[in-house]
Amino acid sequence: MLQFSPNLIASTDINPYRICKASTTNFGGAPATAVGDYVVGVTDGSTRRFDATVHAASATADPISLQPSNCVQIEAGAAIATAGLGLIPSTGGTAITVTTGHMPLFVSLEAAPNSGVIFWAYRLPATKTTP
């Protein structure tokens, strides 16, 4: 199966292991922060040269590198109690457990004991959690 990763440019600063959405600028990407965002992937673990935190910066129109597989590593935005929980994007592109009435975009493959932990998840076919 051919894996395709869109060539996106940061329209907002985005960190490693964050859920990424298509932004409103041409070929732009930004952290997915809400259930209504169209998710295109998850950033990989790389950072900008000489920068210890940011994956891609908008000021320099950095390219966004997305993880090429459906099994991805994501940063938790809150504790993920167990494996097998549905996940949606939250603040800054982190992942939280799905809220009532929304369709999950990922399923946790392991627990994350608290916010800030990088954990494994599986990306589901959906791109948006609300109709």
N, CA, C and O atoms as CSV, one atom per row, in Angstrom:
chain,resi,resn,atom,element,x,y,z
A,1,MET,N,N,0.837,-1.176,0.000
A,1,MET,CA,C,0.000,0.000,0.000
A,1,MET,C,C,0.888,1.247,0.000
A,1,MET,O,O,1.819,1.351,0.799
A,2,LEU,N,N,0.603,2.170,-0.878
A,2,LEU,CA,C,1.358,3.406,-0.975
A,2,LEU,C,C,0.973,4.349,0.152
A,2,LEU,O,O,-0.209,4.610,0.376
A,3,GLN,N,N,1.963,4.854,0.853
A,3,GLN,CA,C,1.717,5.820,1.920
A,3,GLN,C,C,1.948,7.212,1.362
A,3,GLN,O,O,2.991,7.476,0.765
A,4,PHE,N,N,0.986,8.104,1.550
A,4,PHE,CA,C,1.089,9.466,1.057
A,4,PHE,C,C,1.061,10.427,2.228
A,4,PHE,O,O,0.212,10.315,3.113
A,5,SER,N,N,1.977,11.359,2.235
A,5,SER,CA,C,2.007,12.374,3.273
A,5,SER,C,C,1.964,13.732,2.576
A,5,SER,O,O,2.845,14.035,1.772
A,6,PRO,N,N,0.959,14.553,2.870
A,6,PRO,CA,C,0.867,15.840,2.185
A,6,PRO,C,C,2.029,16.750,2.548
A,6,PRO,O,O,2.553,16.691,3.660
A,7,ASN,N,N,2.426,17.591,1.604
A,7,ASN,CA,C,3.476,18.575,1.850
A,7,ASN,C,C,2.819,19.829,2.393
A,7,ASN,O,O,2.295,20.646,1.635
A,8,LEU,N,N,2.848,19.978,3.706
A,8,LEU,CA,C,2.226,21.128,4.341
A,8,LEU,C,C,3.289,22.058,4.902
A,8,LEU,O,O,4.382,21.634,5.277
A,9,ILE,N,N,2.939,23.340,4.950
A,9,ILE,CA,C,3.792,24.368,5.530
A,9,ILE,C,C,3.113,24.863,6.802
A,9,ILE,O,O,1.895,25.040,6.826
A,10,ALA,N,N,3.885,25.084,7.848
A,10,ALA,CA,C,3.319,25.527,9.132
A,10,ALA,C,C,2.683,26.910,8.991
A,10,ALA,O,O,3.360,27.885,8.665
A,11,SER,N,N,1.377,26.980,9.241
A,11,SER,CA,C,0.697,28.281,9.274
A,11,SER,C,C,0.595,28.775,10.718
A,11,SER,O,O,0.265,29.935,10.966
A,12,THR,N,N,0.880,27.887,11.658
A,12,THR,CA,C,0.991,28.170,13.091
A,12,THR,C,C,2.092,27.257,13.614
A,12,THR,O,O,2.258,26.149,13.103
A,13,ASP,N,N,2.842,27.687,14.608
A,13,ASP,CA,C,3.872,26.815,15.181
A,13,ASP,C,C,3.235,25.520,15.657
A,13,ASP,O,O,2.140,25.524,16.220
A,14,ILE,N,N,3.929,24.415,15.426
A,14,ILE,CA,C,3.428,23.102,15.842
A,14,ILE,C,C,4.586,22.296,16.426
A,14,ILE,O,O,5.703,22.336,15.910
A,15,ASN,N,N,4.314,21.575,17.489
A,15,ASN,CA,C,5.318,20.781,18.195
A,15,ASN,C,C,5.346,19.343,17.689
A,15,ASN,O,O,4.441,18.925,16.967
A,16,PRO,N,N,6.378,18.580,18.061
A,16,PRO,CA,C,6.439,17.162,17.700
A,16,PRO,C,C,5.288,16.366,18.342
A,16,PRO,O,O,4.771,16.740,19.394
A,17,TYR,N,N,4.911,15.286,17.697
A,17,TYR,CA,C,3.894,14.339,18.183
A,17,TYR,C,C,2.530,14.999,18.386
A,17,TYR,O,O,1.801,14.629,19.306
A,18,ARG,N,N,2.182,15.954,17.554
A,18,ARG,CA,C,0.901,16.655,17.679
A,18,ARG,C,C,-0.004,16.341,16.500
A,18,ARG,O,O,0.456,16.165,15.371
A,19,ILE,N,N,-1.295,16.276,16.783
A,19,ILE,CA,C,-2.301,16.055,15.746
A,19,ILE,C,C,-2.354,17.313,14.882
A,19,ILE,O,O,-2.443,18.427,15.399
A,20,CYS,N,N,-2.299,17.127,13.574
A,20,CYS,CA,C,-2.219,18.238,12.629
A,20,CYS,C,C,-3.484,18.315,11.781
A,20,CYS,O,O,-4.023,17.293,11.356
A,21,LYS,N,N,-3.944,19.530,11.543
A,21,LYS,CA,C,-5.105,19.768,10.686
A,21,LYS,C,C,-4.680,20.580,9.476
A,21,LYS,O,O,-3.615,21.196,9.465
A,22,ALA,N,N,-5.528,20.571,8.462
A,22,ALA,CA,C,-5.342,21.467,7.330
A,22,ALA,C,C,-5.842,22.837,7.767
A,22,ALA,O,O,-6.938,22.956,8.315
A,23,SER,N,N,-5.042,23.867,7.527
A,23,SER,CA,C,-5.449,25.219,7.931
A,23,SER,C,C,-6.085,25.946,6.747
A,23,SER,O,O,-6.232,25.377,5.665
A,24,THR,N,N,-6.452,27.178,6.958
A,24,THR,CA,C,-7.153,27.940,5.921
A,24,THR,C,C,-6.218,28.610,4.925
A,24,THR,O,O,-6.690,29.242,3.980
A,25,THR,N,N,-4.903,28.491,5.106
A,25,THR,CA,C,-3.960,29.026,4.130
A,25,THR,C,C,-3.598,27.928,3.134
A,25,THR,O,O,-3.680,26.744,3.461
A,26,ASN,N,N,-3.204,28.305,1.941
A,26,ASN,CA,C,-2.850,27.318,0.917
A,26,ASN,C,C,-1.729,26.405,1.394
A,26,ASN,O,O,-0.659,26.872,1.787
A,27,PHE,N,N,-1.981,25.110,1.356
A,27,PHE,CA,C,-1.031,24.082,1.766
A,27,PHE,C,C,-0.534,24.282,3.195
A,27,PHE,O,O,0.584,23.886,3.525
A,28,GLY,N,N,-1.356,24.890,4.036
A,28,GLY,CA,C,-0.984,25.160,5.411
A,28,GLY,C,C,-1.435,24.070,6.365
A,28,GLY,O,O,-2.448,23.409,6.139
A,29,GLY,N,N,-0.678,23.893,7.425
A,29,GLY,CA,C,-1.023,22.969,8.488
A,29,GLY,C,C,-0.842,23.629,9.836
A,29,GLY,O,O,-0.021,24.533,9.991
A,30,ALA,N,N,-1.616,23.171,10.816
A,30,ALA,CA,C,-1.589,23.745,12.161
A,30,ALA,C,C,-2.022,22.675,13.152
A,30,ALA,O,O,-2.564,21.648,12.744
A,31,PRO,N,N,-1.795,22.892,14.449
A,31,PRO,CA,C,-2.270,21.919,15.436
A,31,PRO,C,C,-3.793,21.817,15.404
A,31,PRO,O,O,-4.485,22.834,15.361
A,32,ALA,N,N,-4.312,20.598,15.424
A,32,ALA,CA,C,-5.764,20.392,15.540
A,32,ALA,C,C,-6.127,20.617,16.999
A,32,ALA,O,O,-5.527,20.010,17.887
A,33,THR,N,N,-7.092,21.474,17.254
A,33,THR,CA,C,-7.416,21.839,18.638
A,33,THR,C,C,-8.876,21.624,19.003
A,33,THR,O,O,-9.269,21.859,20.146
A,34,ALA,N,N,-9.682,21.181,18.051
A,34,ALA,CA,C,-11.110,21.050,18.303
A,34,ALA,C,C,-11.678,19.851,17.554
A,34,ALA,O,O,-11.089,19.369,16.587
A,35,VAL,N,N,-12.828,19.380,18.016
A,35,VAL,CA,C,-13.451,18.208,17.399
A,35,VAL,C,C,-13.902,18.480,15.970
A,35,VAL,O,O,-14.101,17.531,15.211
A,36,GLY,N,N,-14.070,19.731,15.576
A,36,GLY,CA,C,-14.507,20.066,14.229
A,36,GLY,C,C,-13.392,20.243,13.225
A,36,GLY,O,O,-13.662,20.542,12.062
A,37,ASP,N,N,-12.137,20.066,13.637
A,37,ASP,CA,C,-11.005,20.231,12.725
A,37,ASP,C,C,-10.858,19.022,11.804
A,37,ASP,O,O,-11.118,17.889,12.208
A,38,TYR,N,N,-10.443,19.270,10.571
A,38,TYR,CA,C,-10.133,18.187,9.636
A,38,TYR,C,C,-8.694,17.743,9.854
A,38,TYR,O,O,-7.756,18.470,9.528
A,39,VAL,N,N,-8.528,16.562,10.401
A,39,VAL,CA,C,-7.198,16.033,10.748
A,39,VAL,C,C,-6.553,15.404,9.518
A,39,VAL,O,O,-7.189,14.637,8.794
A,40,VAL,N,N,-5.262,15.742,9.288
A,40,VAL,CA,C,-4.527,15.173,8.168
A,40,VAL,C,C,-3.401,14.241,8.616
A,40,VAL,O,O,-2.842,13.517,7.792
A,41,GLY,N,N,-3.061,14.247,9.898
A,41,GLY,CA,C,-2.007,13.364,10.387
A,41,GLY,C,C,-1.459,13.801,11.723
A,41,GLY,O,O,-2.051,14.626,12.419
A,42,VAL,N,N,-0.307,13.230,12.074
A,42,VAL,CA,C,0.377,13.527,13.333
A,42,VAL,C,C,1.832,13.828,13.011
A,42,VAL,O,O,2.479,13.074,12.284
A,43,THR,N,N,2.349,14.934,13.553
A,43,THR,CA,C,3.744,15.295,13.291
A,43,THR,C,C,4.692,14.236,13.841
A,43,THR,O,O,4.388,13.546,14.814
A,44,ASP,N,N,5.843,14.126,13.194
A,44,ASP,CA,C,6.825,13.167,13.711
A,44,ASP,C,C,7.585,13.796,14.885
A,44,ASP,O,O,7.249,14.897,15.320
A,45,GLY,N,N,8.579,13.119,15.385
A,45,GLY,CA,C,9.282,13.570,16.587
A,45,GLY,C,C,10.408,14.548,16.350
A,45,GLY,O,O,11.111,14.913,17.292
A,46,SER,N,N,10.601,14.983,15.117
A,46,SER,CA,C,11.716,15.877,14.827
A,46,SER,C,C,11.434,17.315,15.276
A,46,SER,O,O,10.285,17.728,15.432
A,47,THR,N,N,12.514,18.052,15.476
A,47,THR,CA,C,12.417,19.475,15.820
A,47,THR,C,C,13.225,20.273,14.805
A,47,THR,O,O,14.054,19.730,14.074
A,48,ARG,N,N,12.961,21.573,14.780
A,48,ARG,CA,C,13.712,22.457,13.891
A,48,ARG,C,C,15.179,22.461,14.291
A,48,ARG,O,O,15.519,22.184,15.441
A,49,ARG,N,N,16.026,22.771,13.354
A,49,ARG,CA,C,17.457,22.876,13.654
A,49,ARG,C,C,17.689,23.972,14.690
A,49,ARG,O,O,17.166,25.077,14.543
A,50,PHE,N,N,18.438,23.692,15.700
A,50,PHE,CA,C,18.777,24.608,16.793
A,50,PHE,C,C,17.576,24.975,17.659
A,50,PHE,O,O,17.638,25.959,18.397
A,51,ASP,N,N,16.519,24.235,17.591
A,51,ASP,CA,C,15.344,24.522,18.404
A,51,ASP,C,C,14.967,23.239,19.132
A,51,ASP,O,O,14.787,22.199,18.497
A,52,ALA,N,N,14.849,23.298,20.418
A,52,ALA,CA,C,14.622,22.095,21.217
A,52,ALA,C,C,13.155,21.709,21.353
A,52,ALA,O,O,12.866,20.634,21.877
A,53,THR,N,N,12.212,22.544,20.902
A,53,THR,CA,C,10.809,22.221,21.145
A,53,THR,C,C,9.921,22.228,19.911
A,53,THR,O,O,9.084,21.336,19.769
A,54,VAL,N,N,10.064,23.182,19.026
A,54,VAL,CA,C,9.117,23.335,17.915
A,54,VAL,C,C,9.452,22.399,16.759
A,54,VAL,O,O,10.607,22.298,16.347
A,55,HIS,N,N,8.443,21.722,16.242
A,55,HIS,CA,C,8.615,20.864,15.073
A,55,HIS,C,C,8.696,21.712,13.801
A,55,HIS,O,O,9.576,21.504,12.966
A,56,ALA,N,N,7.774,22.669,13.662
A,56,ALA,CA,C,7.739,23.551,12.498
A,56,ALA,C,C,7.222,24.921,12.934
A,56,ALA,O,O,6.247,25.016,13.679
A,57,ALA,N,N,7.879,25.977,12.465
A,57,ALA,CA,C,7.498,27.340,12.840
A,57,ALA,C,C,6.884,28.065,11.652
A,57,ALA,O,O,7.338,27.928,10.516
A,58,SER,N,N,5.850,28.833,11.935
A,58,SER,CA,C,5.178,29.566,10.862
A,58,SER,C,C,6.002,30.750,10.380
A,58,SER,O,O,5.939,31.092,9.199
A,59,ALA,N,N,6.772,31.387,11.257
A,59,ALA,CA,C,7.547,32.577,10.887
A,59,ALA,C,C,8.548,32.291,9.773
A,59,ALA,O,O,8.868,33.173,8.975
A,60,THR,N,N,9.038,31.062,9.723
A,60,THR,CA,C,10.016,30.688,8.701
A,60,THR,C,C,9.435,29.732,7.668
A,60,THR,O,O,10.173,29.156,6.869
A,61,ALA,N,N,8.110,29.561,7.681
A,61,ALA,CA,C,7.401,28.693,6.726
A,61,ALA,C,C,8.019,27.298,6.664
A,61,ALA,O,O,8.286,26.772,5.584
A,62,ASP,N,N,8.241,26.710,7.837
A,62,ASP,CA,C,8.847,25.382,7.914
A,62,ASP,C,C,7.891,24.321,7.380
A,62,ASP,O,O,6.677,24.437,7.544
A,63,PRO,N,N,8.438,23.282,6.739
A,63,PRO,CA,C,7.605,22.161,6.315
A,63,PRO,C,C,7.207,21.302,7.518
A,63,PRO,O,O,7.947,21.215,8.498
A,64,ILE,N,N,6.054,20.681,7.437
A,64,ILE,CA,C,5.564,19.777,8.474
A,64,ILE,C,C,5.801,18.350,8.005
A,64,ILE,O,O,5.407,17.984,6.898
A,65,SER,N,N,6.442,17.544,8.841
A,65,SER,CA,C,6.665,16.125,8.541
A,65,SER,C,C,5.679,15.302,9.349
A,65,SER,O,O,5.675,15.348,10.579
A,66,LEU,N,N,4.841,14.546,8.646
A,66,LEU,CA,C,3.847,13.711,9.309
A,66,LEU,C,C,4.338,12.276,9.394
A,66,LEU,O,O,5.070,11.814,8.519
A,67,GLN,N,N,3.936,11.567,10.449
A,67,GLN,CA,C,4.269,10.153,10.586
A,67,GLN,C,C,3.565,9.382,9.460
A,67,GLN,O,O,2.377,9.602,9.222
A,68,PRO,N,N,4.272,8.487,8.767
A,68,PRO,CA,C,3.728,7.847,7.573
A,68,PRO,C,C,2.803,6.658,7.801
A,68,PRO,O,O,2.277,6.109,6.833
A,69,SER,N,N,2.592,6.252,9.019
A,69,SER,CA,C,1.806,5.052,9.296
A,69,SER,C,C,0.506,5.389,10.025
A,69,SER,O,O,0.322,6.511,10.496
A,70,ASN,N,N,-0.387,4.413,10.111
A,70,ASN,CA,C,-1.601,4.579,10.923
A,70,ASN,C,C,-1.299,4.372,12.403
A,70,ASN,O,O,-2.060,4.832,13.255
A,71,CYS,N,N,-0.196,3.686,12.726
A,71,CYS,CA,C,0.247,3.572,14.114
A,71,CYS,C,C,1.158,4.762,14.374
A,71,CYS,O,O,2.238,4.869,13.793
A,72,VAL,N,N,0.714,5.652,15.250
A,72,VAL,CA,C,1.422,6.916,15.476
A,72,VAL,C,C,1.692,7.133,16.953
A,72,VAL,O,O,1.034,6.551,17.815
A,73,GLN,N,N,2.672,7.980,17.227
A,73,GLN,CA,C,2.929,8.421,18.585
A,73,GLN,C,C,2.348,9.827,18.727
A,73,GLN,O,O,2.589,10.700,17.893
A,74,ILE,N,N,1.577,10.030,19.801
A,74,ILE,CA,C,0.898,11.304,20.048
A,74,ILE,C,C,1.194,11.725,21.486
A,74,ILE,O,O,1.390,10.888,22.367
A,75,GLU,N,N,1.223,13.044,21.704
A,75,GLU,CA,C,1.357,13.556,23.063
A,75,GLU,C,C,-0.018,13.642,23.717
A,75,GLU,O,O,-0.964,14.166,23.129
A,76,ALA,N,N,-0.119,13.126,24.934
A,76,ALA,CA,C,-1.386,13.159,25.676
A,76,ALA,C,C,-1.646,14.563,26.212
A,76,ALA,O,O,-0.737,15.225,26.712
A,77,GLY,N,N,-2.894,15.008,26.102
A,77,GLY,CA,C,-3.305,16.294,26.655
A,77,GLY,C,C,-3.897,16.145,28.037
A,77,GLY,O,O,-4.126,17.133,28.735
A,78,ALA,N,N,-4.145,14.909,28.432
A,78,ALA,CA,C,-4.665,14.540,29.749
A,78,ALA,C,C,-4.357,13.057,29.915
A,78,ALA,O,O,-3.886,12.412,28.979
A,79,ALA,N,N,-4.618,12.521,31.083
A,79,ALA,CA,C,-4.376,11.094,31.306
A,79,ALA,C,C,-5.256,10.257,30.381
A,79,ALA,O,O,-6.447,10.529,30.228
A,80,ILE,N,N,-4.659,9.240,29.767
A,80,ILE,CA,C,-5.376,8.250,28.962
A,80,ILE,C,C,-5.342,6.982,29.807
A,80,ILE,O,O,-4.301,6.334,29.922
A,81,ALA,N,N,-6.478,6.630,30.396
A,81,ALA,CA,C,-6.520,5.614,31.446
A,81,ALA,C,C,-6.073,4.223,31.000
A,81,ALA,O,O,-5.360,3.539,31.735
A,82,THR,N,N,-6.480,3.801,29.818
A,82,THR,CA,C,-6.169,2.446,29.358
A,82,THR,C,C,-6.003,2.417,27.845
A,82,THR,O,O,-6.289,3.393,27.152
A,83,ALA,N,N,-5.541,1.293,27.356
A,83,ALA,CA,C,-5.538,1.059,25.915
A,83,ALA,C,C,-6.985,0.859,25.465
A,83,ALA,O,O,-7.840,0.486,26.268
A,84,GLY,N,N,-7.254,1.103,24.199
A,84,GLY,CA,C,-8.578,0.858,23.643
A,84,GLY,C,C,-9.558,2.010,23.765
A,84,GLY,O,O,-10.737,1.839,23.454
A,85,LEU,N,N,-9.109,3.179,24.209
A,85,LEU,CA,C,-10.006,4.328,24.338
A,85,LEU,C,C,-9.983,5.173,23.069
A,85,LEU,O,O,-8.933,5.326,22.445
A,86,GLY,N,N,-11.136,5.722,22.684
A,86,GLY,CA,C,-11.224,6.628,21.553
A,86,GLY,C,C,-10.615,7.968,21.903
A,86,GLY,O,O,-10.730,8.432,23.038
A,87,LEU,N,N,-9.962,8.595,20.927
A,87,LEU,CA,C,-9.254,9.851,21.166
A,87,LEU,C,C,-9.655,10.924,20.157
A,87,LEU,O,O,-10.001,10.630,19.012
A,88,ILE,N,N,-9.601,12.180,20.615
A,88,ILE,CA,C,-9.859,13.343,19.768
A,88,ILE,C,C,-8.798,14.403,20.052
A,88,ILE,O,O,-8.118,14.330,21.075
A,89,PRO,N,N,-8.645,15.395,19.157
A,89,PRO,CA,C,-7.661,16.452,19.402
A,89,PRO,C,C,-8.110,17.429,20.475
A,89,PRO,O,O,-9.302,17.630,20.709
A,90,SER,N,N,-7.110,18.034,21.123
A,90,SER,CA,C,-7.360,19.031,22.157
A,90,SER,C,C,-6.320,20.141,22.019
A,90,SER,O,O,-5.721,20.298,20.956
A,91,THR,N,N,-6.107,20.891,23.058
A,91,THR,CA,C,-5.216,22.046,23.061
A,91,THR,C,C,-3.856,21.747,22.427
A,91,THR,O,O,-3.172,20.801,22.817
A,92,GLY,N,N,-3.482,22.556,21.457
A,92,GLY,CA,C,-2.165,22.449,20.840
A,92,GLY,C,C,-1.927,21.191,20.040
A,92,GLY,O,O,-0.784,20.897,19.690
A,93,GLY,N,N,-2.980,20.431,19.736
A,93,GLY,CA,C,-2.824,19.209,18.964
A,93,GLY,C,C,-2.572,17.969,19.795
A,93,GLY,O,O,-2.248,16.914,19.249
A,94,THR,N,N,-2.717,18.077,21.109
A,94,THR,CA,C,-2.575,16.897,21.963
A,94,THR,C,C,-3.838,16.039,21.858
A,94,THR,O,O,-4.836,16.466,21.278
A,95,ALA,N,N,-3.789,14.835,22.420
A,95,ALA,CA,C,-4.925,13.914,22.357
A,95,ALA,C,C,-5.568,13.754,23.728
A,95,ALA,O,O,-4.884,13.677,24.748
A,96,ILE,N,N,-6.895,13.705,23.731
A,96,ILE,CA,C,-7.666,13.414,24.945
A,96,ILE,C,C,-8.703,12.352,24.595
A,96,ILE,O,O,-8.956,12.091,23.419
A,97,THR,N,N,-9.300,11.744,25.610
A,97,THR,CA,C,-10.327,10.737,25.343
A,97,THR,C,C,-11.567,11.402,24.756
A,97,THR,O,O,-11.884,12.552,25.059
A,98,VAL,N,N,-12.245,10.659,23.924
A,98,VAL,CA,C,-13.409,11.171,23.194
A,98,VAL,C,C,-14.518,11.580,24.153
A,98,VAL,O,O,-14.732,10.934,25.178
A,99,THR,N,N,-15.217,12.651,23.816
A,99,THR,CA,C,-16.348,13.118,24.602
A,99,THR,C,C,-17.645,12.592,23.995
A,99,THR,O,O,-17.687,12.240,22.816
A,100,THR,N,N,-18.679,12.541,24.786
A,100,THR,CA,C,-19.969,12.017,24.341
A,100,THR,C,C,-20.463,12.761,23.104
A,100,THR,O,O,-20.393,13.988,23.032
A,101,GLY,N,N,-20.957,12.009,22.144
A,101,GLY,CA,C,-21.523,12.600,20.940
A,101,GLY,C,C,-20.528,12.830,19.823
A,101,GLY,O,O,-20.902,13.355,18.774
A,102,HIS,N,N,-19.260,12.452,20.013
A,102,HIS,CA,C,-18.244,12.649,18.984
A,102,HIS,C,C,-17.628,11.318,18.585
A,102,HIS,O,O,-17.545,10.389,19.388
A,103,MET,N,N,-17.198,11.240,17.332
A,103,MET,CA,C,-16.574,10.044,16.809
A,103,MET,C,C,-15.063,10.138,17.035
A,103,MET,O,O,-14.470,11.171,16.726
A,104,PRO,N,N,-14.431,9.100,17.559
A,104,PRO,CA,C,-12.984,9.156,17.773
A,104,PRO,C,C,-12.223,9.156,16.454
A,104,PRO,O,O,-12.668,8.572,15.466
A,105,LEU,N,N,-11.071,9.815,16.452
A,105,LEU,CA,C,-10.196,9.829,15.285
A,105,LEU,C,C,-9.018,8.875,15.464
A,105,LEU,O,O,-8.368,8.486,14.494
A,106,PHE,N,N,-8.752,8.504,16.718
A,106,PHE,CA,C,-7.671,7.589,17.054
A,106,PHE,C,C,-8.173,6.662,18.157
A,106,PHE,O,O,-9.159,6.963,18.829
A,107,VAL,N,N,-7.483,5.526,18.339
A,107,VAL,CA,C,-7.739,4.648,19.478
A,107,VAL,C,C,-6.394,4.405,20.165
A,107,VAL,O,O,-5.393,4.121,19.508
A,108,SER,N,N,-6.385,4.520,21.487
A,108,SER,CA,C,-5.126,4.351,22.227
A,108,SER,C,C,-4.681,2.892,22.184
A,108,SER,O,O,-5.490,1.978,22.337
A,109,LEU,N,N,-3.388,2.692,21.974
A,109,LEU,CA,C,-2.819,1.348,21.994
A,109,LEU,C,C,-2.153,1.053,23.327
A,109,LEU,O,O,-1.758,-0.080,23.602
A,110,GLU,N,N,-2.034,2.093,24.155
A,110,GLU,CA,C,-1.479,1.954,25.498
A,110,GLU,C,C,-1.987,3.110,26.350
A,110,GLU,O,O,-2.526,4.088,25.832
A,111,ALA,N,N,-1.810,2.986,27.640
A,111,ALA,CA,C,-2.211,4.055,28.560
A,111,ALA,C,C,-1.149,5.146,28.582
A,111,ALA,O,O,0.022,4.897,28.294
A,112,ALA,N,N,-1.572,6.355,28.927
A,112,ALA,CA,C,-0.658,7.478,29.177
A,112,ALA,C,C,-1.041,8.016,30.549
A,112,ALA,O,O,-2.123,8.586,30.691
A,113,PRO,N,N,-0.202,7.858,31.559
A,113,PRO,CA,C,-0.598,8.176,32.934
A,113,PRO,C,C,-0.931,9.645,33.200
A,113,PRO,O,O,-1.663,9.954,34.140
A,114,ASN,N,N,-0.393,10.560,32.370
A,114,ASN,CA,C,-0.713,11.974,32.573
A,114,ASN,C,C,-0.425,12.791,31.317
A,114,ASN,O,O,0.105,12.273,30.334
A,115,SER,N,N,-0.775,14.050,31.362
A,115,SER,CA,C,-0.548,14.978,30.263
A,115,SER,C,C,0.940,15.077,29.951
A,115,SER,O,O,1.773,15.034,30.857
A,116,GLY,N,N,1.270,15.209,28.679
A,116,GLY,CA,C,2.658,15.359,28.266
A,116,GLY,C,C,3.361,14.071,27.913
A,116,GLY,O,O,4.469,14.107,27.379
A,117,VAL,N,N,2.751,12.932,28.193
A,117,VAL,CA,C,3.348,11.633,27.879
A,117,VAL,C,C,3.135,11.321,26.396
A,117,VAL,O,O,2.044,11.524,25.864
A,118,ILE,N,N,4.176,10.830,25.741
A,118,ILE,CA,C,4.072,10.388,24.352
A,118,ILE,C,C,3.664,8.915,24.389
A,118,ILE,O,O,4.313,8.104,25.050
A,119,PHE,N,N,2.590,8.572,23.680
A,119,PHE,CA,C,2.084,7.203,23.703
A,119,PHE,C,C,1.677,6.781,22.294
A,119,PHE,O,O,1.564,7.613,21.394
A,120,TRP,N,N,1.457,5.469,22.114
A,120,TRP,CA,C,1.073,4.922,20.814
A,120,TRP,C,C,-0.443,4.903,20.648
A,120,TRP,O,O,-1.191,4.607,21.580
A,121,ALA,N,N,-0.871,5.230,19.424
A,121,ALA,CA,C,-2.291,5.202,19.078
A,121,ALA,C,C,-2.431,4.740,17.629
A,121,ALA,O,O,-1.472,4.769,16.858
A,122,TYR,N,N,-3.621,4.322,17.282
A,122,TYR,CA,C,-3.919,3.907,15.911
A,122,TYR,C,C,-4.863,4.919,15.292
A,122,TYR,O,O,-5.889,5.253,15.885
A,123,ARG,N,N,-4.532,5.409,14.112
A,123,ARG,CA,C,-5.375,6.390,13.428
A,123,ARG,C,C,-6.511,5.685,12.703
A,123,ARG,O,O,-6.287,4.782,11.897
A,124,LEU,N,N,-7.727,6.110,13.000
A,124,LEU,CA,C,-8.929,5.551,12.383
A,124,LEU,C,C,-9.189,6.256,11.054
A,124,LEU,O,O,-8.616,7.319,10.816
A,125,PRO,N,N,-10.034,5.701,10.179
A,125,PRO,CA,C,-10.275,6.289,8.870
A,125,PRO,C,C,-10.946,7.669,8.867
A,125,PRO,O,O,-10.808,8.402,7.888
A,126,ALA,N,N,-11.652,8.037,9.909
A,126,ALA,CA,C,-12.355,9.322,9.937
A,126,ALA,C,C,-11.357,10.478,9.960
A,126,ALA,O,O,-10.223,10.321,10.413
A,127,THR,N,N,-11.793,11.651,9.464
A,127,THR,CA,C,-10.950,12.846,9.498
A,127,THR,C,C,-11.546,13.948,10.347
A,127,THR,O,O,-10.894,14.961,10.599
A,128,LYS,N,N,-12.781,13.761,10.791
A,128,LYS,CA,C,-13.454,14.799,11.568
A,128,LYS,C,C,-14.418,14.101,12.523
A,128,LYS,O,O,-15.036,13.103,12.151
A,129,THR,N,N,-14.556,14.610,13.749
A,129,THR,CA,C,-15.373,13.929,14.746
A,129,THR,C,C,-16.816,14.393,14.768
A,129,THR,O,O,-17.636,13.813,15.481
A,130,THR,N,N,-17.144,15.424,14.005
A,130,THR,CA,C,-18.524,15.908,13.941
A,130,THR,C,C,-18.963,15.965,12.485
A,130,THR,O,O,-18.128,16.171,11.605
A,131,PRO,N,N,-20.256,15.787,12.206
A,131,PRO,CA,C,-20.714,15.803,10.814
A,131,PRO,C,C,-20.602,17.191,10.200
A,131,PRO,O,O,-20.947,17.379,9.033
